[in-house]
Amino acid sequence: MPVKISLGISSCPNDTFIYQNLIEGKVQTPCPISVEYADVQTLNEKVLKGELDMAKVSCAVYPLVKDNYRILDSGGAIGYGCGPLLLSSFSEKFEPEFPVYLPGEQTTAAALFKFWFKKNNHKIQILKFDELYRQLCEKKIKQGVVIHEHRFTWQRDGLHLIADLGAYWEQELQVPIPLGCTVIKRDLGEELAKEMDLCVQKSLKLAWERKEPVTDFIRKLAQIDDDGVILQHIRMFVNEYSLNRGEKSEKAFSLLYLP
């Protein structure tokens, strides 16, 4: 049994909603937890380097870390109508001569853009998701793929929809969108993985039982100061697949991993 488990999650409302009760000690864990908050690409990179015991990462990165990490059944972001959006700061037309900015090279958003575009030679650039969105709004970049709570604010901020990448995935493949999953190091053992899976499930169930979904804990860490958007975010990205990803998600995972 390790002395402490290092856990990495994003500061986005879906992650903090799921994990709040575990982090605050309302769910008893097999050993103490230390928490690190970071954007999804940073979490992907840390898991690629083996720097975290347990983390919420992009489903698309899993093939690169599967030898060292296993996927938990709980804690993920999988579902329908919740995919990333390809947006433009100028029009609804895709401009192939301009680069597309992505929120991380190993993110599911990047994989879904490549699935939509169907070509491997398009120029891409990488920015952290919040910086990417800010530069779109300021018209410093022309087009980019947005994720997280910015899915709900792009119209308000005057951006233009080129494509709903998640809707395209659903239409083409008839499976849910495998955005994120929680992984844990294999060398911690299968028993500890099962225990932590149950802990995450308990944390989520307690959150669902709460009268007020949006707490000060979630609000403080969120990238946007709007309870309505935070609630939309939670309702879109936290669902039955977050409790147990189940058999239906397996096909989605396998299709995402195809070259």
WOQUI-V553422 format. One record per residue. N is the residue number from 1. PSI is psi in degrees with one decimal (NA if undefined). Layout:
# WOQUI-V553422
n = [N:N]
psi = [PSI:PSI]
This chain:
# WOQUI-V553422
n = [1:2:3:4:5:6:7:8:9:10:11:12:13:14:15:16:17:18:19:20:21:22:23:24:25:26:27:28:29:30:31:32:33:34:35:36:37:38:39:40:41:42:43:44:45:46:47:48:49:50:51:52:53:54:55:56:57:58:59:60:61:62:63:64:65:66:67:68:69:70:71:72:73:74:75:76:77:78:79:80:81:82:83:84:85:86:87:88:89:90:91:92:93:94:95:96:97:98:99:100:101:102:103:104:105:106:107:108:109:110:111:112:113:114:115:116:117:118:119:120:121:122:123:124:125:126:127:128:129:130:131:132:133:134:135:136:137:138:139:140:141:142:143:144:145:146:147:148:149:150:151:152:153:154:155:156:157:158:159:160:161:162:163:164:165:166:167:168:169:170:171:172:173:174:175:176:177:178:179:180:181:182:183:184:185:186:187:188:189:190:191:192:193:194:195:196:197:198:199:200:201:202:203:204:205:206:207:208:209:210:211:212:213:214:215:216:217:218:219:220:221:222:223:224:225:226:227:228:229:230:231:232:233:234:235:236:237:238:239:240:241:242:243:244:245:246:247:248:249:250:251:252:253:254:255:256:257:258:259]
psi = [125.2:156.5:-39.0:144.6:125.3:121.2:132.0:125.5:167.1:170.1:7.6:150.5:-32.1:-39.7:-45.8:-32.4:-47.1:-42.3:-6.9:-48.8:-31.6:-45.1:-38.8:2.0:11.8:-12.6:126.3:124.6:158.2:-27.9:164.8:155.1:135.4:135.0:137.9:131.3:132.6:163.5:162.4:-36.5:-39.7:-41.6:-42.5:-46.6:-38.8:-38.8:-37.6:-33.4:-2.9:26.2:-11.2:142.4:-34.4:139.5:154.2:118.3:173.0:137.5:-32.7:-21.2:-13.7:-41.9:-26.7:-14.8:3.9:-23.2:-26.9:-16.9:149.6:154.7:134.6:156.6:-25.3:169.9:6.0:178.3:95.5:137.7:-164.3:147.6:26.1:19.9:170.1:158.2:137.6:114.2:157.4:149.4:-4.7:-41.7:177.1:5.5:133.0:132.8:95.4:-19.0:-11.8:148.2:155.7:130.0:131.6:150.6:23.0:139.1:-34.5:12.9:157.7:-31.5:-42.2:-42.9:-39.6:-33.6:-44.8:-34.7:-40.1:-43.6:-30.4:11.6:154.4:-3.3:11.8:141.8:127.1:154.2:155.4:131.4:150.5:147.2:-38.0:-37.4:-38.7:-47.4:-41.8:-41.8:-31.3:-47.3:-35.1:4.6:28.8:-24.5:158.2:-41.8:145.5:164.3:123.3:149.9:-179.0:-143.3:-15.5:-11.5:-22.1:-5.9:-3.2:-36.4:-43.9:-34.6:9.9:21.9:170.0:137.5:120.6:-48.1:141.6:102.0:-33.2:-42.4:-37.9:-43.5:-48.2:-44.6:-41.7:-35.4:-14.3:40.6:159.8:165.3:117.8:89.5:-59.8:156.2:156.4:130.1:156.2:146.3:134.6:-32.9:-4.9:-13.5:152.1:-36.7:-44.3:-38.2:-43.1:-40.9:-42.6:-33.6:-47.0:-36.4:-42.3:-40.9:-42.6:-41.6:-43.3:-42.6:-40.6:-37.5:-42.3:-30.7:-15.2:141.2:-42.7:110.1:-38.5:113.7:169.5:-35.4:-48.4:-44.4:-42.2:-35.2:-17.5:152.7:-2.4:140.9:68.9:106.2:-32.8:-43.6:-39.8:-43.6:-42.0:-43.1:-48.2:-46.9:-30.0:-42.2:-9.6:119.2:-164.5:-28.6:-24.6:-27.7:-42.0:111.9:-25.9:-179.6:-31.8:-30.2:-19.2:-40.5:-40.8:-43.4:-46.8:-36.4:-35.1:-32.8:-6.9:142.5:NA]
